[in-house]
Amino acid sequence: MRWLPAEEGLELAELFTRLAGRSPSMPVAAFSFERSLMPCDMEGWAQEWAHATKPPDGIEKDCKQPGSHWTWPMVKACAGSLCANCASSPPRQLASTQRWLELPQGPRFIYVAGAKSSKRNNVVFPALKSVLQSSEAPDDRLQIEEIPHSGHGIDMDAPAEVRKIIAAAFGSEQDL
């Protein structure tokens, strides 16, 4: 809440309140599309963006892309949250991934990354495998997918490949 503008924070709080009355059910899988898991994900930008008073060049244009619901305050809040989460030891996102993997009869954790993000992948993939090893979860609970010819914008670079991965997780032979 501390990173979100008041209006967006209230909207999120209301959503959680509405969802609280529902009976939880286990999802089929958890997907992570190059989710920031470690400090290497934010080097050179997140700290700067979290404290910037104006958006860096190009960010407002990116927020205005068709289908984007991002705003500069959201990007700034996300950057600040990443800084806080990655500063813990172990990084909060890796710890939550381990808890996910340790759920009894829990679903798979599917991490999807673009091959052009090799600098990140060279750090994150081994870290995820290490989390799996220390979790005592079966090996098939973690699935790492690397999409060739794609970068961080996987959905824009390779939408067909993303659909195939999602369809496979649901056991569907057809694209979604």
C-alpha atoms as one frame of an Amber mdcrd trajectory, in Angstrom:
protein
   0.000   0.000   0.000   2.830   2.392   0.762   3.989   2.344  -2.873   0.587
   2.661  -4.553  -1.310   5.909  -5.068  -4.219   6.097  -2.584  -6.937   5.450
  -5.191  -5.199   2.324  -6.569  -4.490   1.073  -3.040  -8.155   1.367  -2.104
  -9.197  -0.428  -5.283  -6.823  -3.297  -4.474  -8.014  -3.467  -0.854 -11.646
  -3.641  -2.019 -10.799  -6.461  -4.424  -9.139  -8.476  -1.636 -12.176  -7.893
   0.589 -14.535  -9.207  -2.125 -12.343 -12.252  -2.718 -12.008 -13.052   0.996
 -15.493 -14.578   1.197 -14.849 -17.177  -1.509 -13.795 -20.730  -0.852 -10.216
 -21.169  -2.002  -9.441 -23.815  -4.586  -6.111 -25.038  -5.842  -5.126 -23.587
  -9.216  -3.879 -25.754 -12.077  -0.493 -24.008 -12.098   1.240 -20.792 -11.179
   2.773 -18.987 -14.121   5.603 -16.538 -13.800   6.470 -14.619 -16.946   9.941
 -13.306 -16.110   8.677 -12.215 -12.724  11.335 -10.347 -10.835  12.771 -12.804
  -8.379  16.230 -11.497  -7.550  18.295  -8.301  -7.379  19.703  -8.997 -10.875
  16.234  -8.222 -12.250  16.324  -4.615 -11.144  19.937  -3.565 -11.564  20.326
  -0.183 -13.186  16.698   0.927 -13.201  14.373   0.042 -10.315  15.943   2.203
  -7.594  16.079   5.157  -9.980  12.463   4.734 -11.110  11.163   4.269  -7.546
  12.477   7.692  -6.583  11.947   9.546  -9.872   9.504  12.427  -9.925   9.029
  12.132 -13.688   8.899   9.006 -15.862  12.095   8.104 -17.742  12.042   8.493
 -21.521   9.779   6.004 -23.252   7.852   4.772 -20.207   4.751   6.872 -20.809
   4.726   5.666 -24.433   4.954   2.051 -23.218   2.068   2.641 -20.790  -0.092
   3.892 -23.649   0.366   0.750 -25.761  -2.916  -0.922 -26.761  -4.080  -3.270
 -24.024  -1.768  -1.791 -21.382  -3.354  -0.750 -18.131  -0.089   0.516 -16.665
   0.305   4.085 -15.470   3.491   5.865 -14.397   2.402   5.725 -10.711   1.940
   1.957 -11.083   5.372   1.543 -12.692   6.956   3.667  -9.946   5.158   1.636
  -7.250   6.238  -1.625  -8.880   9.860  -0.478  -8.979   9.753   0.502  -5.305
   8.163  -2.790  -4.355  10.815  -4.726  -6.298  13.567  -2.869  -4.454  12.009
  -3.738  -1.098  11.276  -7.368  -1.979  14.665  -8.121  -3.517  16.500  -6.522
  -0.584  15.452  -9.288   1.813  17.553 -12.400   2.219  16.500 -14.619   0.557
  14.619 -12.341  -1.815  10.918 -12.421  -0.904   9.867 -13.725  -4.320  12.167
 -16.744  -4.097  10.889 -17.479  -0.600   7.265 -17.344  -1.820   8.165 -19.632
  -4.732   9.595 -22.139  -2.271   6.401 -21.998  -0.168   4.388 -22.584  -3.360
   6.468 -25.632  -4.256   6.041 -27.021  -0.741   2.225 -27.003  -0.847   1.012
 -30.579  -0.321  -0.224 -31.902  -3.671   0.191 -28.384  -4.990   0.232 -27.419
  -8.634   3.289 -26.747 -10.776   5.229 -23.516 -10.807   5.933 -22.600 -14.433
   8.586 -19.925 -14.988   8.626 -18.611 -18.563  11.470 -16.435 -19.861  12.751
 -15.161 -23.151  16.096 -16.459 -24.405  17.220 -12.866 -25.016  17.091 -12.402
 -21.232  20.072 -14.723 -20.845  21.847 -12.472 -18.307  18.825 -12.817 -16.004
  18.165 -16.459 -16.894  21.749 -17.441 -16.021  21.063 -16.305 -12.451  17.364
 -17.037 -12.010  17.190 -20.565 -13.486  19.841 -21.996 -11.106  18.236 -20.146
  -8.178  14.846 -21.692  -8.961  16.404 -25.149  -9.263  18.117 -24.615  -5.911
  14.811 -23.613  -4.306  13.233 -26.782  -5.676  16.079 -28.916  -4.288  15.719
 -27.410  -0.816  11.913 -27.640  -0.832  11.654 -31.451  -0.917   9.008 -31.013
  -3.647   9.002 -33.478  -6.541  11.083 -32.374  -9.536   8.009 -32.084 -11.772
   6.603 -29.258  -9.610   9.000 -26.775 -11.260   8.858 -26.204 -14.981  11.225
 -23.725 -16.628  10.422 -22.664 -20.185  12.774 -20.533 -22.283  11.265 -19.096
 -25.454  13.753 -18.612 -28.323  13.961 -15.236 -30.087  12.100 -13.505 -27.244
  13.073 -10.968 -24.630  11.323  -9.623 -21.545   8.188  -8.798 -23.550   7.388
 -12.453 -24.146   3.715 -11.828 -24.826   4.600  -9.343 -27.572   7.628 -11.209
 -28.975   6.188 -14.716 -29.069   2.441 -14.827 -28.352   1.935 -18.198 -30.065
   4.633 -19.841 -27.930   3.135 -18.352 -24.750  -0.307 -19.714 -25.697   1.203
 -23.170 -26.305   2.791 -23.216 -22.840  -0.455 -22.138 -21.178  -2.504 -24.631
 -23.220  -0.096 -27.443 -22.321  -0.488 -26.626 -18.613  -4.241 -27.059 -18.978
  -3.809 -30.252 -20.959  -5.235 -28.701 -24.106  -3.915 -29.565 -27.537  -5.387
 -26.400 -28.997  -4.032 -22.884 -28.595  -5.992 -20.736 -26.185
